């Protein structure tokens, strides 16, 4: 029966994460283009909603860990779906900026509750063996929504208008919520979860977050998210400035997303075959190379090459960063402190603004990609040399 339940849980959290990626960050720009024109919003007003979505998502990222501990995964996912439903409904009826901004805040919090913090925690609790590869599959399925979100949403907006799009997203959010209520079941835990955590890993969340290894992983994930956020927002303009046609620029961005999606699917298995720390370091190094090539990719050959290289690095880093936390600190503590990592990555919302500032003063976006390449390269060496920390509790036992 456990086997049936765990795959039902996996299916539900994967559908939820795929929908989240399709309907929010990766496709928001498509809807904003139409909304801004019809409602006469400036580009600054319109695209601040993107930053607001990211800030709300990042700042609310500790909430899932709290709700998971008190109410379990089923309630947390369902609450996230309810907030998504409210946010999409509010966006559908918006006539001005305040209502739409409020909708983005609701969507950001809903993303946190129904997203990968909750999904990874549930998968880690149900899949004692093979959790790394299962998390990789989960992140891959989520990325499928991001890869195909823009064309799907563009088709919906073309046929139903932007209000019709948000109304349809409301209906899907309701369906996802019902699916989570039906399919998600929390795995029965020992009487004292905190005691289980200590006995299994010797780590408390606070101890884990004070280790240099956690700080390095958090920094690696933060820089990765800076790259992803900036690429999503300015990558198209950067490629056009380098001479790419709009068609080629759009294709290059799609290649990045599709490559990362495929790599995420195999990264979990790779982390079971070799050290997840080595996979994370490799991902950072490949990302650095991808950013370097992307900075000067003035021909279609270089642009597509940069897309594949960067996509591989993104996929490896994104999965391995999560798996390292579980390997180092245990399934329970590792899943909990993942929310703190995503809180730290809220800073990535500043990436597009920094890229715009640099472009205004230098005439191009290449410097921001070089900065990211340098930061990733600097992190690669200490991550490669990083070793699994030893908990103080375990040291005390050894000394005694």
Secondary structure, DSSP 8 states (H G I E B T S, - for coil): -HHHHHHHHHHHHHHHHHHHHHHTHHHHHHHHHHHHHHHT--HHHHHHHHHHHHHHHHHTTTHHHHHHHHH-HHHHHHHHHHHHHHHHHHHHT--SHHHHHHHHHHHHHHHHHHSHHHHHHHHHHH-SSSHHHHHHHHHHHHHHHHHHHHHHHHHHHHHHHHHHHHHHHHHHHHHHHHHHHHH-------S-HHHHHHHHHS--HHHHHTSHHHHHHHHHHHHHHHHHHHHHHHHHHHHHHTT--HHHHHHHHHHHHHHHHHHHHHHHHHHHHS-HHHHHHHHHHHHHHHHHHHHT--SHHHHHHHHHHHHHHHHHHHHHHHHHHHHHH-HHHHHHHHHHHHHHGGGGGGHHHHHHHHHHHHSSSHHHHHHHHHHHHHHHHHHHH------HHHHHHHH-
